[in-house]
């Protein structure tokens, strides 16, 4: 190897850096394997073997899942700095394995909720441990490319996770969770493959002092403003992964994609006579694009101000959310995912780089704990908003019941009625053994329409795509706010990154 080659940023990345990235890849493979199919398992009304919870139940699970896994690192990041990243990682892996096992075995709402909370707590411990250790092995010159590579390997795991989960699903829903527990447990072995880099100055603070310092640094109004703006953006972003699985399954026609693109039979399903590519494989385009392009994109924008790059990414991703959310055409949905993905490539790695850049050298775990606040706050509010909007105005099963009640004589001819409240729809149909799980089938029979004809009727009558307008509006507000913050930061030396 020539001397010039030895000086490249990639060559300066240590062996420990690559081992840590591999650990993140395994963890993300398991996590996204579950995350992308969990919306179907939790609430899809006609899913065999699913839990068949309501949109409101799903919203509660996801909202607190976000809070625990994203807000907790704000307080545990400083503890990871204090007690060592390896110890933190070992503890987190144990929690994650236990969480997956609970999700596999618990079918009641509170039992499954407990499993997600244990998994979320494990993720909360994992994030500052892995990110703080990564930050130790990067400097100003290698930071952009290093975080880009880290984000790339995250998405290698994310690309493999959905088809892996889909394959496991063929053996049963419980096998999906057991399989992901086995994958994440591989990280026990990875912990032995590198030596932890110690701080130059040992942190001897007590746990109470760590928490006091965490709160004090957190209360910088400029940092709070930045985190609030990013919360609005990530509120919108997470719905691609958390709401679109149900939206795709309910509304989007992707049979033309299956006819055009060669794919395994296991990636395709037929419901109500409608051929569809399984939603997890459509959404997987997001991770695949990031795997292919995040490193060149990171290199391309390495010399840009971090805030400017993030602003551009937010604009492009918001366009993607709108395009992907207002269509029934599978190809148009994928075009929206392309926009979304390139926006994510600019925003995702750069938010880590920005907080690592403004953090004191001995508080990187603490500051990279702050980076999870936008996901927690945005995810909580977004999940609750999605639960209300989709549960009332978007879910096909609910809208099928509503159409039967409002536009047919199904209830009146049987001496029954409905009071107009969505919460009482299932109760109105309960005497006739009709609920969300068979509502759409009942509608097809009552109207003598095919699955596609009944779907189009509900789409045109209730316009469920409008649920995406609220999320796009929040994205626009965040863009305007970050634009103003970006201009103001040019006057702040410590935040002008």
ZIKAGI-V118135 format. One record per backbone hydrogen bond with DSSP energy under -1.0 kcal/mol. CO is the residue of the C=O (numbers start at 1). NH is the residue of the N-H. E is the energy in kcal/mol with one decimal. If there is no record, write none. Layout:
co=CO nh=NH e=E
co=CO nh=NH e=E
This chain:
co=2 nh=6 e=-1.6
co=4 nh=7 e=-1.0
co=5 nh=8 e=-1.6
co=8 nh=12 e=-1.2
co=10 nh=13 e=-1.3
co=14 nh=18 e=-1.5
co=15 nh=19 e=-2.1
co=16 nh=20 e=-2.6
co=17 nh=21 e=-2.1
co=18 nh=22 e=-1.9
co=19 nh=23 e=-2.1
co=20 nh=24 e=-2.2
co=21 nh=25 e=-2.1
co=22 nh=26 e=-2.3
co=23 nh=27 e=-2.4
co=24 nh=28 e=-2.7
co=25 nh=29 e=-2.4
co=26 nh=30 e=-2.0
co=27 nh=31 e=-2.3
co=28 nh=32 e=-3.1
co=29 nh=33 e=-1.6
co=30 nh=34 e=-1.7
co=31 nh=35 e=-3.2
co=32 nh=36 e=-2.1
co=34 nh=38 e=-2.1
co=37 nh=41 e=-2.1
co=38 nh=42 e=-3.0
co=39 nh=43 e=-2.0
co=40 nh=44 e=-1.2
co=41 nh=51 e=-3.4
co=42 nh=53 e=-3.1
co=44 nh=47 e=-1.5
co=47 nh=50 e=-1.9
co=54 nh=58 e=-2.5
co=55 nh=59 e=-2.3
co=56 nh=60 e=-2.1
co=57 nh=61 e=-2.3
co=58 nh=62 e=-2.8
co=59 nh=63 e=-2.7
co=60 nh=64 e=-2.0
co=61 nh=65 e=-1.8
co=62 nh=66 e=-2.4
co=63 nh=67 e=-2.0
co=64 nh=68 e=-2.5
co=65 nh=69 e=-2.1
co=66 nh=70 e=-2.0
co=67 nh=71 e=-2.5
co=71 nh=74 e=-1.5
co=72 nh=75 e=-1.7
co=72 nh=76 e=-2.1
co=73 nh=77 e=-2.3
co=76 nh=80 e=-2.2
co=77 nh=81 e=-1.7
co=78 nh=82 e=-1.8
co=79 nh=83 e=-3.0
co=80 nh=84 e=-1.5
co=84 nh=88 e=-1.6
co=85 nh=89 e=-2.4
co=86 nh=90 e=-2.4
co=87 nh=91 e=-2.0
co=88 nh=92 e=-2.1
co=89 nh=93 e=-2.3
co=90 nh=94 e=-1.5
co=91 nh=95 e=-1.8
co=92 nh=96 e=-2.3
co=93 nh=97 e=-2.2
co=94 nh=98 e=-2.0
co=95 nh=99 e=-2.4
co=96 nh=100 e=-2.3
co=97 nh=101 e=-1.9
co=98 nh=102 e=-2.2
co=99 nh=103 e=-2.2
co=100 nh=104 e=-1.6
co=101 nh=105 e=-1.3
co=102 nh=106 e=-2.0
co=108 nh=112 e=-2.5
co=109 nh=113 e=-2.7
co=110 nh=114 e=-2.2
co=111 nh=115 e=-1.7
co=112 nh=116 e=-2.2
co=113 nh=117 e=-2.0
co=114 nh=118 e=-2.3
co=115 nh=119 e=-2.3
co=116 nh=120 e=-2.6
co=117 nh=121 e=-2.4
co=118 nh=122 e=-2.1
co=119 nh=123 e=-2.3
co=120 nh=124 e=-2.4
co=121 nh=125 e=-1.7
co=122 nh=126 e=-2.1
co=123 nh=127 e=-2.4
co=125 nh=129 e=-1.1
co=126 nh=130 e=-2.8
co=127 nh=131 e=-2.8
co=128 nh=132 e=-2.1
co=129 nh=133 e=-1.5
co=130 nh=134 e=-2.2
co=131 nh=135 e=-2.5
co=132 nh=136 e=-1.3
co=134 nh=137 e=-1.4
co=135 nh=138 e=-1.3
co=139 nh=143 e=-1.5
co=142 nh=146 e=-3.1
co=143 nh=147 e=-2.8
co=144 nh=148 e=-1.7
co=145 nh=149 e=-2.7
co=146 nh=150 e=-2.5
co=147 nh=151 e=-2.7
co=148 nh=152 e=-2.1
co=149 nh=153 e=-2.6
co=150 nh=154 e=-2.0
co=151 nh=155 e=-1.6
co=152 nh=156 e=-1.4
co=153 nh=157 e=-1.8
co=154 nh=158 e=-1.7
co=155 nh=159 e=-2.0
co=156 nh=160 e=-1.9
co=157 nh=161 e=-2.4
co=160 nh=164 e=-2.0
co=161 nh=165 e=-3.0
co=162 nh=166 e=-2.8
co=163 nh=167 e=-2.4
co=164 nh=168 e=-2.4
co=165 nh=169 e=-2.4
co=168 nh=171 e=-2.1
co=169 nh=172 e=-1.4
co=173 nh=177 e=-1.1
co=174 nh=178 e=-2.2
co=175 nh=179 e=-2.8
co=176 nh=180 e=-1.7
co=177 nh=181 e=-1.9
co=178 nh=182 e=-2.0
co=179 nh=183 e=-2.0
co=180 nh=184 e=-2.3
co=181 nh=185 e=-1.4
co=183 nh=186 e=-1.4
co=184 nh=187 e=-1.6
co=185 nh=188 e=-1.7
co=186 nh=190 e=-1.2
co=187 nh=191 e=-1.3
co=189 nh=192 e=-1.5
co=190 nh=193 e=-1.9
co=206 nh=210 e=-2.4
co=207 nh=211 e=-2.1
co=208 nh=212 e=-2.2
co=209 nh=213 e=-2.5
co=210 nh=214 e=-2.2
co=211 nh=215 e=-2.3
co=212 nh=216 e=-2.4
co=213 nh=217 e=-2.5
co=214 nh=218 e=-1.8
co=215 nh=219 e=-1.4
co=217 nh=220 e=-1.2
co=220 nh=224 e=-2.5
co=221 nh=225 e=-2.2
co=222 nh=226 e=-2.1
co=223 nh=227 e=-2.5
co=224 nh=228 e=-2.3
co=225 nh=229 e=-2.3
co=226 nh=230 e=-2.2
co=227 nh=231 e=-1.6
co=228 nh=232 e=-1.6
co=229 nh=233 e=-1.5
co=230 nh=234 e=-2.8
co=231 nh=235 e=-1.9
co=232 nh=236 e=-1.3
co=233 nh=237 e=-2.3
co=234 nh=238 e=-2.3
co=237 nh=240 e=-1.7
co=238 nh=242 e=-2.0
co=239 nh=243 e=-1.8
co=239 nh=244 e=-2.0
co=243 nh=247 e=-2.1
co=244 nh=248 e=-3.6
co=245 nh=249 e=-1.7
co=246 nh=250 e=-2.2
co=247 nh=251 e=-2.7
co=248 nh=252 e=-1.1
co=253 nh=330 e=-2.3
co=254 nh=258 e=-1.6
co=255 nh=259 e=-1.9
co=256 nh=260 e=-1.1
co=257 nh=261 e=-3.0
co=264 nh=267 e=-1.8
co=265 nh=268 e=-1.8
co=267 nh=278 e=-3.1
co=269 nh=276 e=-3.0
co=271 nh=274 e=-2.2
co=274 nh=271 e=-2.2
co=276 nh=269 e=-2.8
co=278 nh=281 e=-1.5
co=278 nh=282 e=-1.3
co=279 nh=283 e=-2.7
co=282 nh=285 e=-1.6
co=283 nh=286 e=-1.7
co=284 nh=288 e=-2.4
co=285 nh=289 e=-2.6
co=286 nh=290 e=-1.7
co=287 nh=291 e=-2.4
co=288 nh=292 e=-1.9
co=289 nh=293 e=-2.3
co=290 nh=294 e=-2.6
co=293 nh=297 e=-2.5
co=294 nh=298 e=-2.6
co=295 nh=299 e=-2.5
co=296 nh=300 e=-2.3
co=297 nh=301 e=-1.9
co=301 nh=304 e=-1.4
co=305 nh=309 e=-2.2
co=306 nh=310 e=-2.2
co=307 nh=311 e=-2.1
co=308 nh=312 e=-2.1
co=309 nh=313 e=-2.1
co=310 nh=314 e=-2.2
co=311 nh=315 e=-1.7
co=312 nh=316 e=-2.0
co=313 nh=317 e=-2.5
co=314 nh=318 e=-2.0
co=315 nh=319 e=-1.8
co=316 nh=320 e=-1.8
co=317 nh=321 e=-2.1
co=318 nh=322 e=-1.9
co=319 nh=323 e=-2.5
co=320 nh=324 e=-2.5
co=321 nh=325 e=-1.2
co=328 nh=253 e=-3.4
co=329 nh=333 e=-2.2
co=330 nh=334 e=-2.1
co=331 nh=335 e=-1.7
co=332 nh=336 e=-2.1
co=333 nh=337 e=-1.9
co=334 nh=338 e=-1.8
co=335 nh=339 e=-1.9
co=336 nh=340 e=-2.7
co=337 nh=341 e=-2.7
co=338 nh=342 e=-2.0
co=339 nh=343 e=-2.1
co=340 nh=344 e=-2.4
co=341 nh=345 e=-2.1
co=342 nh=346 e=-1.1
co=343 nh=347 e=-1.7
co=344 nh=348 e=-3.1
co=347 nh=351 e=-1.8
co=348 nh=352 e=-1.1
co=349 nh=353 e=-2.2
co=350 nh=354 e=-2.6
co=351 nh=355 e=-1.8
co=352 nh=356 e=-2.3
co=353 nh=357 e=-2.1
co=354 nh=358 e=-1.7
co=360 nh=363 e=-2.2
co=363 nh=367 e=-2.5
co=364 nh=368 e=-2.9
co=366 nh=370 e=-1.1
co=369 nh=372 e=-1.4
co=370 nh=373 e=-2.0
co=372 nh=376 e=-2.2
co=373 nh=377 e=-3.1
co=374 nh=378 e=-2.1
co=375 nh=379 e=-1.9
co=376 nh=380 e=-2.3
co=377 nh=381 e=-2.3
co=378 nh=382 e=-2.8
co=379 nh=383 e=-2.4
co=380 nh=384 e=-2.2
co=381 nh=385 e=-2.6
co=382 nh=386 e=-2.9
co=383 nh=387 e=-2.7
co=384 nh=388 e=-2.0
co=385 nh=389 e=-3.0
co=386 nh=390 e=-2.8
co=387 nh=391 e=-1.5
co=388 nh=392 e=-1.8
co=389 nh=393 e=-3.0
co=390 nh=394 e=-1.6
co=390 nh=395 e=-2.9
co=395 nh=399 e=-2.4
co=396 nh=400 e=-2.2
co=397 nh=401 e=-1.8
co=398 nh=402 e=-2.3
co=399 nh=403 e=-2.6
co=400 nh=404 e=-2.3
co=401 nh=405 e=-2.1
co=402 nh=406 e=-2.6
co=403 nh=407 e=-2.9
co=409 nh=413 e=-2.8
co=411 nh=414 e=-1.4
co=411 nh=416 e=-2.7
co=412 nh=415 e=-1.6
co=421 nh=424 e=-1.6
co=422 nh=425 e=-1.6
co=424 nh=428 e=-2.0
co=425 nh=429 e=-1.4
co=429 nh=432 e=-1.7
co=429 nh=434 e=-1.5
co=430 nh=433 e=-2.0
co=438 nh=442 e=-2.1
co=439 nh=443 e=-2.2
co=440 nh=444 e=-2.3
co=441 nh=445 e=-2.0
co=442 nh=446 e=-2.9
co=443 nh=447 e=-2.5
co=444 nh=448 e=-1.1
co=444 nh=449 e=-1.7
co=450 nh=454 e=-2.6
co=451 nh=455 e=-2.1
co=452 nh=456 e=-2.6
co=453 nh=457 e=-2.0
co=454 nh=458 e=-2.1
co=455 nh=459 e=-2.6
co=456 nh=460 e=-2.6
co=457 nh=461 e=-2.0
co=458 nh=462 e=-2.7
co=459 nh=463 e=-1.7
co=463 nh=466 e=-1.9
co=464 nh=467 e=-1.8
co=465 nh=468 e=-1.8
co=466 nh=469 e=-1.1
co=468 nh=472 e=-2.2
co=469 nh=473 e=-2.2
co=470 nh=474 e=-1.7
co=471 nh=475 e=-1.9
co=472 nh=476 e=-2.1
co=473 nh=477 e=-2.1
co=474 nh=478 e=-2.0
co=475 nh=479 e=-2.0
co=476 nh=480 e=-2.3
co=477 nh=481 e=-2.2
co=478 nh=482 e=-2.6
co=479 nh=483 e=-2.2
co=480 nh=484 e=-1.8
co=481 nh=485 e=-2.3
co=482 nh=486 e=-2.9
co=483 nh=487 e=-1.6
co=484 nh=488 e=-2.1
co=485 nh=489 e=-2.6
co=488 nh=491 e=-1.9
co=489 nh=492 e=-1.6
co=492 nh=496 e=-1.3
co=495 nh=497 e=-1.9
co=497 nh=306 e=-2.7
